[in-house]
Amino acid sequence: MKILVFGAGALGQALGCLLTADGHDVDLIIRKRFIDVIQVNGLEVIGIFGNFTADPDRL
């Protein structure tokens, strides 16, 4: 499924990461200051249900 998260702050980025890890095609609309960091490092969510990583090329 193709999903757009508009205004992806901390919660939106975490949701985008989890959805990407589940195989969905996710686009994030975020502030410029987050883009550079995500393009280099990707996204990682560490939580009680496990750790999830999203490759920057998939976001």
N, C-alpha and C positions, 0 to 999 in steps of 0.2 A: 504494500500500500504506500502511496506517496503522501507524505505529511509535511505541512509547513508549520513551524513554531515561530510565531511573530512576537518579537520582544522577548527573546530568550535570555533571561537573567539566569541566576543560579539554578532555579527550579526548572526552567525551560531547557537549559543545557543538559541537566541531569536526565530529564525526560527524553530529550533527543538522543542522548547516548544510549539509554535503555532501549528505545525503539529501534535504533540502528543495530544494536547487538542482537535484536530479535528478527532482523532481516528486512526491516522497513526502509524505504527510501525517504530520508529526512532532510529538509532544508531548514536552516536556522536564520532568522533575521535578528542580528545582534549589533551591538555597538562596536565601532572600529577598534577600540582598545582590546577587545577580546579576540578579534579575528586573527591578529598576528600570533598570539599565544596558541590558539587552537590549530592554526596551520602548521606550526612547528611541532606541537606536542600531542595533538588530538585531544580527545576528551576521555576522562576516566572517572567512573563512579565507584566508590568503595562503600559498601553498606552491609546491613545485616543479612540481606538476601544474596550476597555475593558481590564479586567485582566485575565490572563491565567496562570495556574499552571500545571507543569509536575512532576509527581511522579518519584523519582529516579529509581524505579524498572522498569519503562516503557521506560527508556532511555538506 
